[in-house]
């Protein structure tokens, strides 16, 4: 289940606020996160950046299996010793970005390594076929606000939100950690949509459209989509969706984006569809 994979040369920026691990030390917050995940005795649950087990151990009491991933060998060894007699906990000393995800439906409850927040979410959410049911995560508050903003300017975040609902539940004070971070954090709840506008098989085509249309998020809808749709098609589509063709493309919500994509598939010749450039 946990075979290592290469990172395929992808590099991500490190967060200056979270260059080291900040261990969660607030037990009531851990219990609140577990409640938010609606875990039952049949669930497989992951704890990413498990540290010394502040979340792992309570999860073991609620779930069928806990997969605790910790990259720091010292923390991983401590956690392995703590859980050696707990049969439903598996500790893996590894970089989360290098492991395979479970094939069965799973839940995540975690105080994730904040320096790689975006790569973690990209691994979890970029392929809608991943059987993630729910994730309750502590992330840096600024990042949480970007992921849940009404105006979506990043095509990758837009793609995530086409298949997953994302919501900030509460702010987390720095004193809930040791050592204390320099900024506030937030509890972010992610749940797979029960009835997404688009089927998972369309994720690559949708991403191509999102990248093309959001090349400049300030562009009006008519200009952002002008290389894909004809002017009459844009007029008909915006009228049907009750959109202002001069509104900025980044103001569309997920449902409207879905309808735009379906209009492209149904009414635009395939040679006009945007294509993702291969690296």
C-alpha positions as CSV (number, residue, x, y, z in Angstrom):
1,X,0.0,0.0,0.0
2,X,2.9,2.4,0.7
3,X,5.3,1.9,-2.1
4,X,7.6,4.9,-2.7
5,X,7.2,6.9,-5.8
6,X,9.4,9.5,-7.4
7,X,8.4,13.2,-7.1
8,X,8.7,13.7,-10.8
9,X,10.8,16.8,-10.5
10,X,8.0,19.0,-9.1
11,X,9.3,21.6,-6.7
12,X,7.2,23.6,-4.2
13,X,8.0,26.7,-2.3
14,X,8.6,26.3,1.4
15,X,6.6,28.5,3.9
16,X,8.8,30.8,5.9
17,X,6.4,30.6,8.8
18,X,6.5,26.9,9.2
19,X,10.1,25.7,8.4
20,X,9.9,23.3,11.4
21,X,7.2,21.1,12.8
22,X,4.8,22.5,15.3
23,X,3.3,19.8,17.5
24,X,-0.4,20.0,18.5
25,X,-0.7,20.0,22.3
26,X,-4.4,20.9,22.7
27,X,-6.4,17.8,23.5
28,X,-9.9,19.3,23.2
29,X,-9.1,20.5,19.7
30,X,-8.0,17.0,18.7
31,X,-11.3,15.6,19.9
32,X,-13.2,18.4,18.0
33,X,-11.4,17.5,14.8
34,X,-12.2,13.8,15.2
35,X,-15.9,14.7,15.7
36,X,-15.9,16.8,12.6
37,X,-14.6,13.8,10.6
38,X,-17.6,11.6,11.6
39,X,-15.3,8.6,12.0
40,X,-16.8,5.2,12.6
41,X,-15.3,1.8,13.5
42,X,-15.0,0.7,9.9
43,X,-12.9,3.7,8.7
44,X,-9.4,3.8,7.5
45,X,-7.8,7.1,8.7
46,X,-4.6,8.8,7.9
47,X,-2.6,11.1,10.1
48,X,-0.1,13.1,8.0
49,X,2.9,14.5,10.0
50,X,1.8,12.4,13.0
51,X,4.6,13.6,15.3
52,X,4.5,11.8,18.5
53,X,0.8,10.7,18.2
54,X,-1.4,13.5,19.6
55,X,-3.9,12.7,16.9
56,X,-2.9,9.2,16.0
57,X,-3.7,7.7,19.5
58,X,-7.2,9.1,19.8
59,X,-7.9,8.1,16.2
60,X,-7.0,4.5,17.1
61,X,-9.9,4.4,19.6
62,X,-12.5,5.4,17.0
63,X,-11.4,3.7,13.7
64,X,-10.6,0.4,12.1
65,X,-7.1,1.3,11.0
66,X,-4.8,4.3,11.4
67,X,-2.0,5.0,9.0
68,X,0.4,7.4,10.7
69,X,2.9,9.0,8.4
70,X,5.9,10.9,9.9
71,X,9.0,11.9,8.0
72,X,11.1,12.7,11.1
73,X,12.9,9.5,12.1
74,X,13.1,10.5,15.8
75,X,9.3,11.2,16.0
76,X,8.5,8.1,14.0
77,X,10.5,5.9,16.3
78,X,8.9,7.4,19.4
79,X,5.4,6.9,17.9
80,X,6.3,3.3,16.8
81,X,7.2,2.5,20.4
82,X,4.1,4.1,21.8
83,X,1.9,2.1,19.4
84,X,3.7,-1.2,19.3
85,X,0.9,-2.9,21.3
86,X,-2.0,-1.1,19.4
87,X,-2.9,-3.5,16.6
88,X,-4.8,-1.1,14.4
89,X,-2.0,1.5,14.0
90,X,0.6,1.4,11.3
91,X,3.5,3.9,11.6
92,X,5.3,4.8,8.4
93,X,8.5,6.8,8.5
94,X,8.3,8.5,5.1
95,X,7.7,11.7,3.2
96,X,3.9,11.7,2.6
97,X,4.5,13.0,-1.0
98,X,6.4,9.8,-1.8
99,X,3.8,7.2,-0.7
100,X,0.8,5.7,-2.4
101,X,-2.6,6.5,-1.0
102,X,-4.9,3.8,0.2
103,X,-7.0,2.2,-2.4
104,X,-10.0,1.8,-0.1
105,X,-12.1,4.9,1.0
106,X,-10.3,6.8,3.7
107,X,-10.4,9.8,6.0
108,X,-7.7,12.2,7.1
109,X,-7.4,13.9,10.4
110,X,-4.1,15.8,10.7
111,X,-2.0,18.7,11.8
112,X,-0.2,18.6,8.4
113,X,3.4,19.9,7.8
114,X,2.5,23.5,6.8
115,X,5.6,24.0,4.7
116,X,4.1,21.6,2.1
117,X,0.4,22.3,2.5
118,X,-0.3,22.9,-1.2
119,X,1.6,19.8,-2.4
120,X,-0.3,17.7,0.2
121,X,-3.6,19.0,-1.1
122,X,-2.5,18.6,-4.7
123,X,-1.7,14.9,-4.0
124,X,-5.1,14.4,-2.3
125,X,-7.5,16.5,-4.5
126,X,-6.1,16.8,-8.0
127,X,-7.5,13.4,-9.1
128,X,-11.2,13.1,-8.2
129,X,-10.9,9.3,-8.3
130,X,-8.8,9.2,-5.1
131,X,-11.2,7.6,-2.6
132,X,-10.8,10.4,0.0
133,X,-14.1,10.8,1.8
134,X,-13.2,13.6,4.2
135,X,-10.2,15.5,5.5
136,X,-10.0,17.6,8.7
137,X,-6.8,19.5,8.6
138,X,-5.0,22.2,10.6
139,X,-3.4,24.6,8.0
140,X,-2.0,28.1,8.1
141,X,-4.9,30.5,8.2
142,X,-3.8,32.5,5.1
143,X,-3.7,29.3,3.1
144,X,-7.1,28.3,4.3
145,X,-8.5,31.6,3.2
146,X,-7.0,31.2,-0.3
147,X,-8.5,27.7,-0.6
148,X,-12.0,28.9,0.4
149,X,-12.2,32.3,-1.2
150,X,-15.4,33.2,-3.0
151,X,-13.2,34.6,-5.9
152,X,-11.1,31.7,-7.3
153,X,-8.0,32.9,-9.2
154,X,-5.9,29.7,-9.1
155,X,-7.0,27.0,-11.6
156,X,-5.6,24.2,-9.3
157,X,-7.8,25.4,-6.4
158,X,-10.8,25.7,-8.7
159,X,-10.3,22.1,-9.9
160,X,-10.1,20.9,-6.3
161,X,-13.4,22.7,-5.5
162,X,-15.2,21.2,-8.4
163,X,-15.2,17.8,-6.6
164,X,-14.6,18.7,-3.0
165,X,-16.3,21.2,-0.6
166,X,-13.8,23.2,1.5
167,X,-14.8,25.1,4.6
168,X,-13.0,26.9,7.4
169,X,-14.5,25.7,10.7
170,X,-12.5,27.7,13.2
171,X,-9.3,29.7,13.9
172,X,-6.5,28.0,15.9
173,X,-4.4,30.0,18.3
174,X,-0.6,29.7,18.2
175,X,-0.6,28.5,21.9
176,X,-2.2,25.3,20.8
177,X,1.2,24.2,19.4
178,X,4.7,23.5,20.7
179,X,6.8,25.4,19.6
180,X,4.4,28.2,18.9
181,X,4.1,29.3,15.2
182,X,4.3,33.0,14.4
183,X,0.8,33.2,12.8
184,X,-2.7,31.8,13.3
185,X,-3.8,28.5,11.9
186,X,-7.3,27.2,11.0
187,X,-9.2,24.0,10.9
188,X,-10.1,23.3,7.3
189,X,-12.7,20.6,6.5
190,X,-12.7,19.0,3.1
191,X,-15.5,16.7,2.0
192,X,-16.0,15.0,-1.4
193,X,-19.1,16.3,-3.1
194,X,-22.0,13.8,-3.3
195,X,-23.3,15.3,-6.6
196,X,-20.5,17.2,-8.4
197,X,-21.5,19.0,-11.6
198,X,-18.9,17.1,-13.6
199,X,-17.9,13.4,-13.5
200,X,-14.3,12.6,-12.4
201,X,-13.3,11.4,-15.9
202,X,-13.5,15.0,-17.1
203,X,-10.9,16.4,-14.6
204,X,-8.0,16.8,-17.1
205,X,-10.2,18.5,-19.7
206,X,-11.6,20.8,-17.1
207,X,-8.1,21.7,-15.8
208,X,-7.1,22.7,-19.3
209,X,-10.1,25.0,-19.5
210,X,-9.4,26.5,-16.1
211,X,-5.8,27.2,-16.8
212,X,-6.7,28.9,-20.1
213,X,-9.6,31.0,-18.7
214,X,-7.8,32.0,-15.5
215,X,-4.5,33.1,-17.3
216,X,-5.6,36.6,-16.1
217,X,-8.4,36.2,-13.5
218,X,-9.4,39.9,-14.0
219,X,-10.4,39.4,-17.6
220,X,-14.1,39.6,-18.4
221,X,-15.9,36.4,-19.2
222,X,-16.2,37.3,-22.9
223,X,-12.4,37.9,-23.2
224,X,-11.3,35.0,-21.0
225,X,-13.3,32.5,-23.1
226,X,-13.1,34.3,-26.4
227,X,-10.5,31.9,-27.8
228,X,-12.8,28.9,-27.0
229,X,-16.3,30.1,-27.6
230,X,-17.6,32.3,-30.5
231,X,-19.1,35.6,-29.6
232,X,-22.7,34.3,-30.3
233,X,-22.0,31.2,-28.2
234,X,-20.8,33.4,-25.3
235,X,-23.9,35.6,-25.6
236,X,-26.2,32.5,-25.6
237,X,-24.3,30.9,-22.7
238,X,-24.1,33.9,-20.4
239,X,-27.8,34.6,-21.0
240,X,-28.7,31.0,-20.1
241,X,-26.6,31.2,-16.9
242,X,-27.8,34.7,-16.1
243,X,-24.2,36.0,-16.2
244,X,-22.8,39.4,-17.1
245,X,-20.4,38.8,-19.9
246,X,-18.3,41.7,-18.6
247,X,-17.9,40.2,-15.1
248,X,-14.4,39.0,-14.2
249,X,-13.9,35.3,-15.0
250,X,-12.7,34.7,-11.4
251,X,-16.2,35.5,-10.0
252,X,-17.8,32.3,-11.4
253,X,-18.8,29.8,-8.8
254,X,-18.2,26.0,-9.1
255,X,-21.7,25.3,-10.5
256,X,-21.2,28.1,-13.2
257,X,-17.8,26.7,-14.1
258,X,-19.4,23.3,-14.5
259,X,-22.0,24.7,-16.9
260,X,-19.4,26.6,-18.9
261,X,-17.4,23.3,-19.3
262,X,-20.5,21.4,-20.3
263,X,-21.4,24.1,-22.9
264,X,-17.9,23.8,-24.3
265,X,-18.2,20.0,-24.6
266,X,-21.6,20.2,-26.2
267,X,-21.4,23.2,-28.5
268,X,-17.7,23.9,-29.3
269,X,-15.7,22.0,-31.9
270,X,-13.1,19.9,-30.1
271,X,-10.1,21.5,-32.0
272,X,-11.0,24.8,-30.1
273,X,-10.8,23.2,-26.6
274,X,-7.8,24.3,-24.5
275,X,-5.1,21.7,-24.1
276,X,-2.6,21.4,-21.2
277,X,1.0,21.8,-22.3
278,X,3.2,18.8,-21.6
279,X,6.3,19.6,-19.7
